Structure formats: structure tokens, C-alpha cells
Amino acid sequence: MRSQLTTERADREKMETQLADLKQKSATASELPEAADLLNQLKNRRKKSGADLADMEAVLDILENH
């Protein structure tokens, strides 16, 4: 019985660690910049970029769902 309890505690700790990792990844994904800010950054780096706000929104949508 003690062996089973030890095994179950180890399994629980492993699952809690995995859950914490998933929560951290989720928080990171939600920290994406606003589309307008992203577009401004792109325009500052690449003056002749043909991207527009709709393109940036599409890129952010892809990143959020990936």
C-alpha cells in the first residue's frame, strides 16, 4: 500500500509539473503584441514593406492558433 501511495504521489507531481509547463506556454502565447504595434515595428525595420494591418492580424491569428 505504501509503495502504491509513493507511486501515485510521484505521478501526481509529474502531472502538476506538466500542467505548470502548459500554463506557462499559454501565458507566453497571450503576450503577443497588438497588430498595429507589430505593423509599426515592421515598417520601422522594412520601410518598403507591403504588409498592412490585416496582414498583421492574420499573422497574429496564426500564431495564437498554432
mmCIF file of the N, C-alpha and C atoms, coordinates in Angstrom:
data_MODEL
# 
_entry.id   MODEL 
# 
loop_
_atom_site.group_PDB 
_atom_site.id 
_atom_site.type_symbol 
_atom_site.label_atom_id 
_atom_site.label_alt_id 
_atom_site.label_comp_id 
_atom_site.label_asym_id 
_atom_site.label_entity_id 
_atom_site.label_seq_id 
_atom_site.pdbx_PDB_ins_code 
_atom_site.Cartn_x 
_atom_site.Cartn_y 
_atom_site.Cartn_z 
_atom_site.occupancy 
_atom_site.B_iso_or_equiv 
_atom_site.pdbx_formal_charge 
_atom_site.auth_seq_id 
_atom_site.auth_comp_id 
_atom_site.auth_asym_id 
_atom_site.auth_atom_id 
_atom_site.pdbx_PDB_model_num 
ATOM 1   N N  . MET A 1 1  ? 0.817  -1.174 0.000   1.00 0.00 ? 1  MET A N  1 
ATOM 2   C CA . MET A 1 1  ? 0.000  0.000  0.000   1.00 0.00 ? 1  MET A CA 1 
ATOM 3   C C  . MET A 1 1  ? 0.881  1.265  0.000   1.00 0.00 ? 1  MET A C  1 
ATOM 4   N N  . ARG A 1 2  ? 1.955  1.247  0.779   1.00 0.00 ? 2  ARG A N  1 
ATOM 5   C CA . ARG A 1 2  ? 2.864  2.397  0.809   1.00 0.00 ? 2  ARG A CA 1 
ATOM 6   C C  . ARG A 1 2  ? 3.536  2.607  -0.546  1.00 0.00 ? 2  ARG A C  1 
ATOM 7   N N  . SER A 1 3  ? 3.879  1.525  -1.180  1.00 0.00 ? 3  SER A N  1 
ATOM 8   C CA . SER A 1 3  ? 4.503  1.597  -2.497  1.00 0.00 ? 3  SER A CA 1 
ATOM 9   C C  . SER A 1 3  ? 3.548  2.231  -3.506  1.00 0.00 ? 3  SER A C  1 
ATOM 10  N N  . GLN A 1 4  ? 2.302  1.840  -3.445  1.00 0.00 ? 4  GLN A N  1 
ATOM 11  C CA . GLN A 1 4  ? 1.295  2.393  -4.349  1.00 0.00 ? 4  GLN A CA 1 
ATOM 12  C C  . GLN A 1 4  ? 1.110  3.890  -4.078  1.00 0.00 ? 4  GLN A C  1 
ATOM 13  N N  . LEU A 1 5  ? 1.087  4.261  -2.809  1.00 0.00 ? 5  LEU A N  1 
ATOM 14  C CA . LEU A 1 5  ? 0.943  5.665  -2.438  1.00 0.00 ? 5  LEU A CA 1 
ATOM 15  C C  . LEU A 1 5  ? 2.126  6.485  -2.958  1.00 0.00 ? 5  LEU A C  1 
ATOM 16  N N  . THR A 1 6  ? 3.310  5.952  -2.822  1.00 0.00 ? 6  THR A N  1 
ATOM 17  C CA . THR A 1 6  ? 4.506  6.637  -3.313  1.00 0.00 ? 6  THR A CA 1 
ATOM 18  C C  . THR A 1 6  ? 4.451  6.814  -4.825  1.00 0.00 ? 6  THR A C  1 
ATOM 19  N N  . THR A 1 7  ? 4.025  5.777  -5.513  1.00 0.00 ? 7  THR A N  1 
ATOM 20  C CA . THR A 1 7  ? 3.905  5.836  -6.973  1.00 0.00 ? 7  THR A CA 1 
ATOM 21  C C  . THR A 1 7  ? 2.865  6.868  -7.384  1.00 0.00 ? 7  THR A C  1 
ATOM 22  N N  . GLU A 1 8  ? 1.732  6.879  -6.702  1.00 0.00 ? 8  GLU A N  1 
ATOM 23  C CA . GLU A 1 8  ? 0.671  7.829  -7.040  1.00 0.00 ? 8  GLU A CA 1 
ATOM 24  C C  . GLU A 1 8  ? 1.103  9.267  -6.756  1.00 0.00 ? 8  GLU A C  1 
ATOM 25  N N  . ARG A 1 9  ? 1.848  9.481  -5.698  1.00 0.00 ? 9  ARG A N  1 
ATOM 26  C CA . ARG A 1 9  ? 2.355  10.831 -5.401  1.00 0.00 ? 9  ARG A CA 1 
ATOM 27  C C  . ARG A 1 9  ? 3.333  11.294 -6.482  1.00 0.00 ? 9  ARG A C  1 
ATOM 28  N N  . ALA A 1 10 ? 4.182  10.397 -6.921  1.00 0.00 ? 10 ALA A N  1 
ATOM 29  C CA . ALA A 1 10 ? 5.137  10.733 -7.981  1.00 0.00 ? 10 ALA A CA 1 
ATOM 30  C C  . ALA A 1 10 ? 4.408  11.067 -9.280  1.00 0.00 ? 10 ALA A C  1 
ATOM 31  N N  . ASP A 1 11 ? 3.385  10.284 -9.593  1.00 0.00 ? 11 ASP A N  1 
ATOM 32  C CA . ASP A 1 11 ? 2.580  10.549 -10.787 1.00 0.00 ? 11 ASP A CA 1 
ATOM 33  C C  . ASP A 1 11 ? 1.892  11.910 -10.684 1.00 0.00 ? 11 ASP A C  1 
ATOM 34  N N  . ARG A 1 12 ? 1.373  12.208 -9.514  1.00 0.00 ? 12 ARG A N  1 
ATOM 35  C CA . ARG A 1 12 ? 0.690  13.492 -9.311  1.00 0.00 ? 12 ARG A CA 1 
ATOM 36  C C  . ARG A 1 12 ? 1.672  14.655 -9.470  1.00 0.00 ? 12 ARG A C  1 
ATOM 37  N N  . GLU A 1 13 ? 2.851  14.535 -8.909  1.00 0.00 ? 13 GLU A N  1 
ATOM 38  C CA . GLU A 1 13 ? 3.858  15.592 -9.037  1.00 0.00 ? 13 GLU A CA 1 
ATOM 39  C C  . GLU A 1 13 ? 4.252  15.799 -10.501 1.00 0.00 ? 13 GLU A C  1 
ATOM 40  N N  . LYS A 1 14 ? 4.361  14.696 -11.231 1.00 0.00 ? 14 LYS A N  1 
ATOM 41  C CA . LYS A 1 14 ? 4.707  14.786 -12.651 1.00 0.00 ? 14 LYS A CA 1 
ATOM 42  C C  . LYS A 1 14 ? 3.605  15.513 -13.425 1.00 0.00 ? 14 LYS A C  1 
ATOM 43  N N  . MET A 1 15 ? 2.345  15.187 -13.134 1.00 0.00 ? 15 MET A N  1 
ATOM 44  C CA . MET A 1 15 ? 1.234  15.843 -13.821 1.00 0.00 ? 15 MET A CA 1 
ATOM 45  C C  . MET A 1 15 ? 1.156  17.319 -13.449 1.00 0.00 ? 15 MET A C  1 
ATOM 46  N N  . GLU A 1 16 ? 1.439  17.660 -12.192 1.00 0.00 ? 16 GLU A N  1 
ATOM 47  C CA . GLU A 1 16 ? 1.426  19.062 -11.776 1.00 0.00 ? 16 GLU A CA 1 
ATOM 48  C C  . GLU A 1 16 ? 2.520  19.846 -12.497 1.00 0.00 ? 16 GLU A C  1 
ATOM 49  N N  . THR A 1 17 ? 3.677  19.230 -12.688 1.00 0.00 ? 17 THR A N  1 
ATOM 50  C CA . THR A 1 17 ? 4.764  19.865 -13.420 1.00 0.00 ? 17 THR A CA 1 
ATOM 51  C C  . THR A 1 17 ? 4.368  20.093 -14.874 1.00 0.00 ? 17 THR A C  1 
ATOM 52  N N  . GLN A 1 18 ? 3.748  19.103 -15.493 1.00 0.00 ? 18 GLN A N  1 
ATOM 53  C CA . GLN A 1 18 ? 3.302  19.240 -16.874 1.00 0.00 ? 18 GLN A CA 1 
ATOM 54  C C  . GLN A 1 18 ? 2.247  20.335 -16.999 1.00 0.00 ? 18 GLN A C  1 
ATOM 55  N N  . LEU A 1 19 ? 1.335  20.411 -16.039 1.00 0.00 ? 19 LEU A N  1 
ATOM 56  C CA . LEU A 1 19 ? 0.309  21.442 -16.050 1.00 0.00 ? 19 LEU A CA 1 
ATOM 57  C C  . LEU A 1 19 ? 0.926  22.826 -15.913 1.00 0.00 ? 19 LEU A C  1 
ATOM 58  N N  . ALA A 1 20 ? 1.906  22.965 -15.043 1.00 0.00 ? 20 ALA A N  1 
ATOM 59  C CA . ALA A 1 20 ? 2.579  24.254 -14.882 1.00 0.00 ? 20 ALA A CA 1 
ATOM 60  C C  . ALA A 1 20 ? 3.283  24.662 -16.170 1.00 0.00 ? 20 ALA A C  1 
ATOM 61  N N  . ASP A 1 21 ? 3.904  23.704 -16.845 1.00 0.00 ? 21 ASP A N  1 
ATOM 62  C CA . ASP A 1 21 ? 4.557  23.989 -18.131 1.00 0.00 ? 21 ASP A CA 1 
ATOM 63  C C  . ASP A 1 21 ? 3.540  24.457 -19.168 1.00 0.00 ? 21 ASP A C  1 
ATOM 64  N N  . LEU A 1 22 ? 2.404  23.804 -19.237 1.00 0.00 ? 22 LEU A N  1 
ATOM 65  C CA . LEU A 1 22 ? 1.365  24.190 -20.189 1.00 0.00 ? 22 LEU A CA 1 
ATOM 66  C C  . LEU A 1 22 ? 0.810  25.576 -19.883 1.00 0.00 ? 22 LEU A C  1 
ATOM 67  N N  . LYS A 1 23 ? 0.633  25.875 -18.605 1.00 0.00 ? 23 LYS A N  1 
ATOM 68  C CA . LYS A 1 23 ? 0.150  27.207 -18.222 1.00 0.00 ? 23 LYS A CA 1 
ATOM 69  C C  . LYS A 1 23 ? 1.156  28.279 -18.607 1.00 0.00 ? 23 LYS A C  1 
ATOM 70  N N  . GLN A 1 24 ? 2.442  27.989 -18.437 1.00 0.00 ? 24 GLN A N  1 
ATOM 71  C CA . GLN A 1 24 ? 3.475  28.951 -18.796 1.00 0.00 ? 24 GLN A CA 1 
ATOM 72  C C  . GLN A 1 24 ? 3.487  29.190 -20.303 1.00 0.00 ? 24 GLN A C  1 
ATOM 73  N N  . LYS A 1 25 ? 3.361  28.123 -21.085 1.00 0.00 ? 25 LYS A N  1 
ATOM 74  C CA . LYS A 1 25 ? 3.321  28.261 -22.539 1.00 0.00 ? 25 LYS A CA 1 
ATOM 75  C C  . LYS A 1 25 ? 2.100  29.058 -22.966 1.00 0.00 ? 25 LYS A C  1 
ATOM 76  N N  . SER A 1 26 ? 0.980  28.834 -22.310 1.00 0.00 ? 26 SER A N  1 
ATOM 77  C CA . SER A 1 26 ? -0.248 29.557 -22.627 1.00 0.00 ? 26 SER A CA 1 
ATOM 78  C C  . SER A 1 26 ? -0.089 31.040 -22.311 1.00 0.00 ? 26 SER A C  1 
ATOM 79  N N  . ALA A 1 27 ? 0.532  31.352 -21.198 1.00 0.00 ? 27 ALA A N  1 
ATOM 80  C CA . ALA A 1 27 ? 0.753  32.753 -20.835 1.00 0.00 ? 27 ALA A CA 1 
ATOM 81  C C  . ALA A 1 27 ? 1.673  33.423 -21.838 1.00 0.00 ? 27 ALA A C  1 
ATOM 82  N N  . THR A 1 28 ? 2.679  32.714 -22.296 1.00 0.00 ? 28 THR A N  1 
ATOM 83  C CA . THR A 1 28 ? 3.608  33.262 -23.278 1.00 0.00 ? 28 THR A CA 1 
ATOM 84  C C  . THR A 1 28 ? 2.889  33.571 -24.576 1.00 0.00 ? 28 THR A C  1 
ATOM 85  N N  . ALA A 1 29 ? 2.005  32.696 -24.984 1.00 0.00 ? 29 ALA A N  1 
ATOM 86  C CA . ALA A 1 29 ? 1.272  32.897 -26.228 1.00 0.00 ? 29 ALA A CA 1 
ATOM 87  C C  . ALA A 1 29 ? 0.361  34.107 -26.141 1.00 0.00 ? 29 ALA A C  1 
ATOM 88  N N  . SER A 1 30 ? -0.184 34.387 -24.972 1.00 0.00 ? 30 SER A N  1 
ATOM 89  C CA . SER A 1 30 ? -1.099 35.512 -24.838 1.00 0.00 ? 30 SER A CA 1 
ATOM 90  C C  . SER A 1 30 ? -0.370 36.845 -24.767 1.00 0.00 ? 30 SER A C  1 
ATOM 91  N N  . GLU A 1 31 ? 0.943  36.853 -24.747 1.00 0.00 ? 31 GLU A N  1 
ATOM 92  C CA . GLU A 1 31 ? 1.714  38.077 -24.655 1.00 0.00 ? 31 GLU A CA 1 
ATOM 93  C C  . GLU A 1 31 ? 2.139  38.602 -26.019 1.00 0.00 ? 31 GLU A C  1 
ATOM 94  N N  . LEU A 1 32 ? 1.414  38.269 -27.055 1.00 0.00 ? 32 LEU A N  1 
ATOM 95  C CA . LEU A 1 32 ? 1.725  38.749 -28.390 1.00 0.00 ? 32 LEU A CA 1 
ATOM 96  C C  . LEU A 1 32 ? 1.373  40.231 -28.485 1.00 0.00 ? 32 LEU A C  1 
ATOM 97  N N  . PRO A 1 33 ? 2.115  40.983 -29.293 1.00 0.00 ? 33 PRO A N  1 
ATOM 98  C CA . PRO A 1 33 ? 1.830  42.412 -29.422 1.00 0.00 ? 33 PRO A CA 1 
ATOM 99  C C  . PRO A 1 33 ? 0.527  42.657 -30.188 1.00 0.00 ? 33 PRO A C  1 
ATOM 100 N N  . GLU A 1 34 ? 0.022  43.860 -30.105 1.00 0.00 ? 34 GLU A N  1 
ATOM 101 C CA . GLU A 1 34 ? -1.143 44.252 -30.892 1.00 0.00 ? 34 GLU A CA 1 
ATOM 102 C C  . GLU A 1 34 ? -0.739 44.314 -32.355 1.00 0.00 ? 34 GLU A C  1 
ATOM 103 N N  . ALA A 1 35 ? -1.695 44.067 -33.239 1.00 0.00 ? 35 ALA A N  1 
ATOM 104 C CA . ALA A 1 35 ? -1.412 44.050 -34.673 1.00 0.00 ? 35 ALA A CA 1 
ATOM 105 C C  . ALA A 1 35 ? -0.836 45.384 -35.146 1.00 0.00 ? 35 ALA A C  1 
ATOM 106 N N  . ALA A 1 36 ? -1.384 46.485 -34.657 1.00 0.00 ? 36 ALA A N  1 
ATOM 107 C CA . ALA A 1 36 ? -0.908 47.811 -35.075 1.00 0.00 ? 36 ALA A CA 1 
ATOM 108 C C  . ALA A 1 36 ? 0.539  48.036 -34.624 1.00 0.00 ? 36 ALA A C  1 
ATOM 109 N N  . ASP A 1 37 ? 0.865  47.606 -33.410 1.00 0.00 ? 37 ASP A N  1 
ATOM 110 C CA . ASP A 1 37 ? 2.240  47.748 -32.921 1.00 0.00 ? 37 ASP A CA 1 
ATOM 111 C C  . ASP A 1 37 ? 3.195  46.901 -33.750 1.00 0.00 ? 37 ASP A C  1 
ATOM 112 N N  . LEU A 1 38 ? 2.761  45.707 -34.077 1.00 0.00 ? 38 LEU A N  1 
ATOM 113 C CA . LEU A 1 38 ? 3.578  44.820 -34.895 1.00 0.00 ? 38 LEU A CA 1 
ATOM 114 C C  . LEU A 1 38 ? 3.812  45.422 -36.278 1.00 0.00 ? 38 LEU A C  1 
ATOM 115 N N  . LEU A 1 39 ? 2.770  45.991 -36.856 1.00 0.00 ? 39 LEU A N  1 
ATOM 116 C CA . LEU A 1 39 ? 2.894  46.640 -38.165 1.00 0.00 ? 39 LEU A CA 1 
ATOM 117 C C  . LEU A 1 39 ? 3.868  47.814 -38.090 1.00 0.00 ? 39 LEU A C  1 
ATOM 118 N N  . ASN A 1 40 ? 3.777  48.612 -37.048 1.00 0.00 ? 40 ASN A N  1 
ATOM 119 C CA . ASN A 1 40 ? 4.702  49.744 -36.889 1.00 0.00 ? 40 ASN A CA 1 
ATOM 120 C C  . ASN A 1 40 ? 6.142  49.273 -36.767 1.00 0.00 ? 40 ASN A C  1 
ATOM 121 N N  . GLN A 1 41 ? 6.359  48.199 -36.028 1.00 0.00 ? 41 GLN A N  1 
ATOM 122 C CA . GLN A 1 41 ? 7.714  47.660 -35.899 1.00 0.00 ? 41 GLN A CA 1 
ATOM 123 C C  . GLN A 1 41 ? 8.233  47.178 -37.243 1.00 0.00 ? 41 GLN A C  1 
ATOM 124 N N  . LEU A 1 42 ? 7.382  46.526 -38.008 1.00 0.00 ? 42 LEU A N  1 
ATOM 125 C CA . LEU A 1 42 ? 7.771  46.046 -39.327 1.00 0.00 ? 42 LEU A CA 1 
ATOM 126 C C  . LEU A 1 42 ? 8.106  47.212 -40.247 1.00 0.00 ? 42 LEU A C  1 
ATOM 127 N N  . LYS A 1 43 ? 7.280  48.232 -40.233 1.00 0.00 ? 43 LYS A N  1 
ATOM 128 C CA . LYS A 1 43 ? 7.509  49.401 -41.092 1.00 0.00 ? 43 LYS A CA 1 
ATOM 129 C C  . LYS A 1 43 ? 8.800  50.124 -40.704 1.00 0.00 ? 43 LYS A C  1 
ATOM 130 N N  . ASN A 1 44 ? 9.141  50.114 -39.419 1.00 0.00 ? 44 ASN A N  1 
ATOM 131 C CA . ASN A 1 44 ? 10.397 50.735 -38.978 1.00 0.00 ? 44 ASN A CA 1 
ATOM 132 C C  . ASN A 1 44 ? 11.610 49.957 -39.483 1.00 0.00 ? 44 ASN A C  1 
ATOM 133 N N  . ARG A 1 45 ? 11.479 48.651 -39.545 1.00 0.00 ? 45 ARG A N  1 
ATOM 134 C CA . ARG A 1 45 ? 12.601 47.812 -39.991 1.00 0.00 ? 45 ARG A CA 1 
ATOM 135 C C  . ARG A 1 45 ? 12.672 47.707 -41.502 1.00 0.00 ? 45 ARG A C  1 
ATOM 136 N N  . ARG A 1 46 ? 11.524 47.643 -42.151 1.00 0.00 ? 46 ARG A N  1 
ATOM 137 C CA . ARG A 1 46 ? 11.468 47.452 -43.602 1.00 0.00 ? 46 ARG A CA 1 
ATOM 138 C C  . ARG A 1 46 ? 10.551 48.512 -44.186 1.00 0.00 ? 46 ARG A C  1 
ATOM 139 N N  . LYS A 1 47 ? 11.133 49.640 -44.500 1.00 0.00 ? 47 LYS A N  1 
ATOM 140 C CA . LYS A 1 47 ? 10.370 50.816 -44.940 1.00 0.00 ? 47 LYS A CA 1 
ATOM 141 C C  . LYS A 1 47 ? 9.454  50.524 -46.126 1.00 0.00 ? 47 LYS A C  1 
ATOM 142 N N  . LYS A 1 48 ? 9.855  49.656 -47.035 1.00 0.00 ? 48 LYS A N  1 
ATOM 143 C CA . LYS A 1 48 ? 9.082  49.393 -48.250 1.00 0.00 ? 48 LYS A CA 1 
ATOM 144 C C  . LYS A 1 48 ? 8.178  48.167 -48.136 1.00 0.00 ? 48 LYS A C  1 
ATOM 145 N N  . SER A 1 49 ? 7.939  47.702 -46.932 1.00 0.00 ? 49 SER A N  1 
ATOM 146 C CA . SER A 1 49 ? 7.094  46.524 -46.741 1.00 0.00 ? 49 SER A CA 1 
ATOM 147 C C  . SER A 1 49 ? 5.679  46.801 -47.236 1.00 0.00 ? 49 SER A C  1 
ATOM 148 N N  . GLY A 1 50 ? 5.116  45.840 -47.931 1.00 0.00 ? 50 GLY A N  1 
ATOM 149 C CA . GLY A 1 50 ? 3.763  45.973 -48.442 1.00 0.00 ? 50 GLY A CA 1 
ATOM 150 C C  . GLY A 1 50 ? 2.705  45.427 -47.495 1.00 0.00 ? 50 GLY A C  1 
ATOM 151 N N  . ALA A 1 51 ? 3.114  45.025 -46.313 1.00 0.00 ? 51 ALA A N  1 
ATOM 152 C CA . ALA A 1 51 ? 2.176  44.472 -45.340 1.00 0.00 ? 51 ALA A CA 1 
ATOM 153 C C  . ALA A 1 51 ? 1.248  45.563 -44.820 1.00 0.00 ? 51 ALA A C  1 
ATOM 154 N N  . ASP A 1 52 ? 0.027  45.166 -44.491 1.00 0.00 ? 52 ASP A N  1 
ATOM 155 C CA . ASP A 1 52 ? -0.912 46.117 -43.903 1.00 0.00 ? 52 ASP A CA 1 
ATOM 156 C C  . ASP A 1 52 ? -1.457 45.533 -42.598 1.00 0.00 ? 52 ASP A C  1 
ATOM 157 N N  . LEU A 1 53 ? -2.356 46.267 -41.981 1.00 0.00 ? 53 LEU A N  1 
ATOM 158 C CA . LEU A 1 53 ? -2.884 45.854 -40.686 1.00 0.00 ? 53 LEU A CA 1 
ATOM 159 C C  . LEU A 1 53 ? -3.593 44.499 -40.763 1.00 0.00 ? 53 LEU A C  1 
ATOM 160 N N  . ALA A 1 54 ? -4.306 44.245 -41.833 1.00 0.00 ? 54 ALA A N  1 
ATOM 161 C CA . ALA A 1 54 ? -4.989 42.953 -42.000 1.00 0.00 ? 54 ALA A CA 1 
ATOM 162 C C  . ALA A 1 54 ? -3.983 41.808 -42.052 1.00 0.00 ? 54 ALA A C  1 
ATOM 163 N N  . ASP A 1 55 ? -2.835 42.041 -42.696 1.00 0.00 ? 55 ASP A N  1 
ATOM 164 C CA . ASP A 1 55 ? -1.790 41.017 -42.742 1.00 0.00 ? 55 ASP A CA 1 
ATOM 165 C C  . ASP A 1 55 ? -1.275 40.710 -41.338 1.00 0.00 ? 55 ASP A C  1 
ATOM 166 N N  . MET A 1 56 ? -1.054 41.754 -40.542 1.00 0.00 ? 56 MET A N  1 
ATOM 167 C CA . MET A 1 56 ? -0.544 41.558 -39.185 1.00 0.00 ? 56 MET A CA 1 
ATOM 168 C C  . MET A 1 56 ? -1.572 40.828 -38.327 1.00 0.00 ? 56 MET A C  1 
ATOM 169 N N  . GLU A 1 57 ? -2.844 41.157 -38.494 1.00 0.00 ? 57 GLU A N  1 
ATOM 170 C CA . GLU A 1 57 ? -3.886 40.450 -37.745 1.00 0.00 ? 57 GLU A CA 1 
ATOM 171 C C  . GLU A 1 57 ? -3.918 38.974 -38.124 1.00 0.00 ? 57 GLU A C  1 
ATOM 172 N N  . ALA A 1 58 ? -3.724 38.691 -39.398 1.00 0.00 ? 58 ALA A N  1 
ATOM 173 C CA . ALA A 1 58 ? -3.699 37.292 -39.849 1.00 0.00 ? 58 ALA A CA 1 
ATOM 174 C C  . ALA A 1 58 ? -2.506 36.552 -39.258 1.00 0.00 ? 58 ALA A C  1 
ATOM 175 N N  . VAL A 1 59 ? -1.365 37.199 -39.217 1.00 0.00 ? 59 VAL A N  1 
ATOM 176 C CA . VAL A 1 59 ? -0.162 36.577 -38.647 1.00 0.00 ? 59 VAL A CA 1 
ATOM 177 C C  . VAL A 1 59 ? -0.385 36.280 -37.160 1.00 0.00 ? 59 VAL A C  1 
ATOM 178 N N  . LEU A 1 60 ? -0.918 37.247 -36.436 1.00 0.00 ? 60 LEU A N  1 
ATOM 179 C CA . LEU A 1 60 ? -1.167 37.026 -35.011 1.00 0.00 ? 60 LEU A CA 1 
ATOM 180 C C  . LEU A 1 60 ? -2.187 35.922 -34.782 1.00 0.00 ? 60 LEU A C  1 
ATOM 181 N N  . ASP A 1 61 ? -3.195 35.848 -35.630 1.00 0.00 ? 61 ASP A N  1 
ATOM 182 C CA . ASP A 1 61 ? -4.188 34.778 -35.524 1.00 0.00 ? 61 ASP A CA 1 
ATOM 183 C C  . ASP A 1 61 ? -3.541 33.419 -35.726 1.00 0.00 ? 61 ASP A C  1 
ATOM 184 N N  . ILE A 1 62 ? -2.649 33.340 -36.702 1.00 0.00 ? 62 ILE A N  1 
ATOM 185 C CA . ILE A 1 62 ? -1.940 32.086 -36.950 1.00 0.00 ? 62 ILE A CA 1 
ATOM 186 C C  . ILE A 1 62 ? -1.096 31.699 -35.749 1.00 0.00 ? 62 ILE A C  1 
ATOM 187 N N  . LEU A 1 63 ? -0.378 32.663 -35.175 1.00 0.00 ? 63 LEU A N  1 
ATOM 188 C CA . LEU A 1 63 ? 0.465  32.385 -34.021 1.00 0.00 ? 63 LEU A CA 1 
ATOM 189 C C  . LEU A 1 63 ? -0.358 31.952 -32.801 1.00 0.00 ? 63 LEU A C  1 
ATOM 190 N N  . GLU A 1 64 ? -1.496 32.571 -32.602 1.00 0.00 ? 64 GLU A N  1 
ATOM 191 C CA . GLU A 1 64 ? -2.327 32.208 -31.458 1.00 0.00 ? 64 GLU A CA 1 
ATOM 192 C C  . GLU A 1 64 ? -2.919 30.814 -31.595 1.00 0.00 ? 64 GLU A C  1 
ATOM 193 N N  . ASN A 1 65 ? -3.196 30.400 -32.818 1.00 0.00 ? 65 ASN A N  1 
ATOM 194 C CA . ASN A 1 65 ? -3.828 29.098 -33.039 1.00 0.00 ? 65 ASN A CA 1 
ATOM 195 C C  . ASN A 1 65 ? -2.842 27.992 -33.352 1.00 0.00 ? 65 ASN A C  1 
ATOM 196 N N  . HIS A 1 66 ? -1.592 28.302 -33.379 1.00 0.00 ? 66 HIS A N  1 
ATOM 197 C CA . HIS A 1 66 ? -0.575 27.306 -33.734 1.00 0.00 ? 66 HIS A CA 1 
ATOM 198 C C  . HIS A 1 66 ? -0.095 26.559 -32.540 1.00 0.00 ? 66 HIS A C  1 
# 
